[in-house]
């Protein structure tokens, strides 16, 4: 109707005072809708209520205007309210049927004489009385309530205004991706940040609406620093780590890989308990020299007049409680000309243990992180997060049988299969 107004707010209770102020205490609510609004990419949406209402009809209004289902007083009576609620689900169906009948008029023979039917139809008030439950005093059923006038909102039969299935699907997919990343070893904060980046800044440019997992992998890979800008020059690499971290196995695999490409490689076993015998047993048949030395000075004398392309320094085992030993070892590595110091971190290490070990060996001047024992778990989240947080590149991924340069995309796919 022309005098109807639309009100919108968080809840119906918030809107009722505004409706009373503008339309009076006898205002009639015609329709109520509920939906969601706001948010980004389907996230953080808030519910709202939209109400259409009008003021009370004047007493001298035409019958066809006053006969809008019931008068303002009748709408507030319990019996009429009950009938309106029961009839509401069928109102739209009747309207659609009437539209179809009008559109197909004349196609199926003569139409019924509506005027004649109206002439014999019983009055509407008699129909309402017949449908009402028995009562001792019919007047009590149609009398206005004695309490202060209040706006009665009809039940909401319409679907929510905003309910996009793609947004709901994206929300579920994002929550699932976060859970998988946390299960793979990443912290909840980093997982939420990476997934949020993919949703906010990746989905707007995605060609497929269901590409969220791929976008999350890309966002994680972009954050992971990797080995780069090596050039063709000589490298002197020291590998540090705790006992059992796999640092010696990493050195052996690296030396074998370079030797297989006909590069000159030398391994220095610095202050090694076995004098480098374990490494020599594997590498000397491949033509790789293993030099045992008690300190940098001795190693320097044994390396004199040799300029291998790759020099690998196997340091003594240093754990989380060896901060002083690390500080003592640091000048030895500088004397050997080490340009890279890689910390060997097992893929199975926890986040707390990785942080503690990195802090203890920081005096060595750690430049890279190397992932070892990679074949023992598919969830190396803790070393990956340490590399992201400290901005130290992940250099190599070593397993029992091989070593390969770290590939951020492959690690992201491993964490979020």
N, C-alpha and C positions, 0 to 999 in steps of 0.2 A: 504494500500500500504506500501511497505517497507520503504519509506522515510517519512511516517506520524509520527507525534509526538503528545503526549498527554500533555496538560497543565491543571493545577488545581489551583483554587483560590477562593476567596470569591465572586467576581462578574466578569462579562464579561469585564467590563471596566478596572478591575485590570489586566486581562490577555492579553488584546490587545497589550499594549506596549511590553510585553515579547515576544509575538508571532512575532511582527514586527522585534524585535531585533534579534531573532534567525533564522527566516525564510524569512525575507525581507518584504518590504512594499506590495508586491504582493501575500503574503501568502493566501492560500485558506483554509477556515474552512470547514471541512468535517462533523463534528457532534458536537452537544452540549448537555450535560446532566446536570441535576440539581438534588440535593439531600440534605440530612441532615447527619451530622457526629458529633461524640463526644458525650458528655453528660454522665449522670449516670442514669440507669434505665429508659431511655426514656425522662429524663429531660435535659434542658439546651443545646439541640442540636443546632448546627449552620448550616446555609445553605452554600452550595458550588456549584461551577460551574466547570464542566470538559469539556474541549474543545479538539477535535482532529483536527489537522491542518497539512498541508504540504506546501512546497514551490511551486512556479510556475513551470509548466512543461517547458522543453526546446523547442524551436521552431522546432527542428528537430526530436522530439519524434514521435514514430509510431502512425498512425491514431487511432488504437484501444486504445492507451494510452491517446492521446489527446482528444478522444471522450468520456470523462468522464462526460457526461451530458452537458458540454460546456467548452470552454477554460477559462483560468483565466480572460481574458478580458470580455468574454461573461457573466460570472457569475456576473460581476459588473454592467451589464446593467439592467435597470429597467424591461424590458420585460421578459428577461430570469429569473431574480430573481422572478418575479411574477409567471412564469410557474413552476419553481422549488418548490415554496411554495405550489402551487395548486396540484402538482403531488406527493409531499412527502407523504401524507397520504396513497396513493395507492401503493407506491413502495414496502413496506414490504409485502402487500397482493399479488402482482405479483410474488415476489420472492418465497413466500410459495407455490403459485399455480404451479410455474415452478418445485419446488422440488417434489411436489406430482405427476406431470405428468411424471417426470423422474423415480420416484420410481415405477410407475404403467405402465411403457412402455410395450407394448405387450399384456396387459390384455384386452384392449378394441379395438382391431383391429389395422390396420396399422396407423402409425402416419403421419401427413401432411408433405409434402416436404418443409422443412424450407428454403432450398436453393432457390427453385423456388419462394417462397413467397418473399424472399429478393430481387430477381431479378426484381419483378414488383412493389415493395414498393417504394413510392416516397422518395427522399432524405430527411434527417432529417431537413436540413435548410429550405426546402420548407414547411415542416409541421409547423415549428416554425413561418415562415412568414404568413402562412395561419391562424394560431391561433392568431397572433398579431393584435391589433386594427389598424384601418386605420390611416395613417400618411402621411403628405405631403412629408417628407423626410425620407425614410427607413434607410438611412445611419446614421441618428441621433439616431436611435434606437439601433444600434449595435456599435456606437462609444464609446470609453472609456470616462469616466467622466473627465472633465477638472480639477476638484479639485484633491488634493493630494490623492494618493492611500490609501485606507483603507480596512481593513479586514471586510468582511460582513459575519456575522454569520447566518446560516440557523435557522429557528425556531426549538425549541426543541420538537420533537414528541415522545421521549422516556419517559417512566414513571420514577419518581425519583429513584435514585439508592438505597436510604435507606428510606423506609417508612413502618416501622413495625407496623401493626395494634395493637399488644399487648401493645407496648409502648404508643401509643396514648390512648388506653383504660385505661392504668394505670394512665396517666396524668389526664384524666378526673375524674377517681375515686378518685385520691388523692385530686384534687381541691374540689370535692363534700364532701369528708370527712372533710377537713379543714373547709368548710362552716358550716357543721353540728356541729362541735365542738365549733365554735365561737357562733353559735346560742344557744348552750346549756350553755353558760356562760364562756367558756374559753377565754383567750386573744388570739388575732391573732398570737402573737409570739409563745406562747406555742403550739397552734394548729399546726402551721407550723412545729415546731420542732419535735413534736410527729409523725406527718405524714411523715416527712422526714426521721426519724429514721426507720419507718416501711418500707418505700420504699428502703432505702439504705442497711439496715442490716437485714431486714426480708424477702423481696422477694427472695433474692438468695437462701434461704433455704425452700421456700414454695413449697409444692407439687402441688398446684393448682395455676395457674396464676391469678385467680380472687379472691384470698383470702386476698386482701388488707385490707378490713374493719376489718376482724378478727385480722390481724397483728397490725393494729392501736389500737384496743382495748387492745391487749396484751402489746403493748408499753406503753400505758397510765396506765394500771394496775401496771406494774412494777415500775413506778415512784411514785405511791401513797403509802405512808407508812401507815401501819395499826397496830392495837393493837396486841402486841406479847410479849412472854416471861413473862407471868404473874405468872406462878407457882401456887402452892396450898396455899400460905401464905395469911395472913390477908391483906386487902386493906383498906386504908382510902382515900376516893375520895371526893374532893371538886368540885362543879360545879358552874362556874361563868358565868355571862352574863347580858345583858341589860334586862330591863323590857319588858315582852312579848316575850322573846327569846325562851321560852319553857324549861328553865332549871329546874323548879320545876316539870313539867310533866315528864321530863327525869328521875329525881330522883325517882319519884313515880313508873314509869315503871320498872326501874332497881331494886328497892327494892322488888316489887311484883314478878319479875322473880326469884330473889334469894330466896325469901321466899317460892315460889312454889316448889323449890328444897330442902326444909327443912334446909336451911342455916340461921344462926342467923344474922339478919340485924337490924341496928339502924340508924335512920335518925336524924340529928342535924339541926334544923331550926335556923340558926345563925342570930341574929338581924332581925328577920322576922317581917314584919308589922302585919301579922295576927297571930303571935305566933305559926305558924306551923299548924293552925287549918285545912286548906284545905288539907294538906298532911295527917294529922292524920285521917280525915274523911274517906279517901280511904284505908289507910294502917293498922290502928289498927284492923279492922275486920280480916285482914290477919295475925295478930300476930306480926306486925312490930311496934316497939316502936318509937315514934316521940318525941324528946326532944327539947323544946324551950330554947334558951339561949341568953343572951345579949352579951356575949363575950366568948372567949376561956376558961377563968378561970371558969366561971359558967358551961359551957358545960363539962369541965374536971371533976368537982365535981359530976355532975349528971351521968357521964359515969364511975365513980369509981367502980372498981371491976367487970367491964363488959369488955369482950374481944370478941366482935362480929367478925364474919368472914368479914363482909362488913359494913363499916361505911360511910354513905353518908352525906356530909355537903352541905346544901343549903345556899349559900351566899346571902347577900343583893344584889338587882339589881344595877348594875354599868354599865353606858353607856360610850360613847366615850369621854365625858367630865369629867370623874371621875378618872383621873390619880392619883390625890392626895388621894382620898378615897381608891384606889387600893393599893397604897403604905402603907396606914395605916392598911389595912386588911391583908396584907401579913404576918406580924409576928403572927397574930391570927391563921392563917392557919398552920403555922409552929408549933405553940404551941399545936395545936390539933393533930399533927403528920401526916398531910396530905402528902402522898407520890405521889399523882396525883392531878393535877389541870386541869380540862377539861373546855374549853371555848365553851359554847353553841352558835352555829351559825345557824340561820334559813336558810333553803335551798333557800329561796327567797331573801336573802341579796345580795346586789351588791358587786362587787369587791372592790370599794373604801370604802364602809362602813365597810366591813370585815377587810380591812387593818387598818382603823382608830380605830376600836374597839380593835383589837389585840394589836396595839401599846399602847393604853391607859391602858389596863389591863396587860401589860407585867410585871409590878412589882410583880404580884402575882406568877410569876414563872410558866407560862403556860406550861404544858407538853403534852396535847392532845387537839384535836378539836373534838367536837361532833356535828353531823348534826341533827338539829331538824326541825319540821314542814315538814318532808320529803314527806308527802302526799299532800302538797300544790303546788308542781311543779315537773316537770320531768327534770328540767334543773338546778341542783345545782352546776353549774360550778365554781362559785366564791369560795365557801368553799373548794371545791376539789383542786382548783389551789393554794389557800392559804396553804393547807396542803403540797402540793408538793414543793412550794417555801420555806416554813419555815422548812420543814422536821419534822413537828409535826404530829404524827400519827393521823389518823381519828379513833376514838374509837368506837362510837355507832351511829346508824342511828335510829332516833325516829320519829314515826308518832303519830297520835291521839290515836291509840289503842295498839301499841306495840313498842318495842325497840329491835334491833338486833345488834350484832357486825358488824362493817363496813366491807364489802367485796369489795376489789378493783376491782375484775373482774365484779361483779354485777354493781358497779358504772360506770365502763367504758362502759358496755353494755347499761346503762341507758343514758349516754351522747352521745353514738353513736349507736343508735338502728339499 
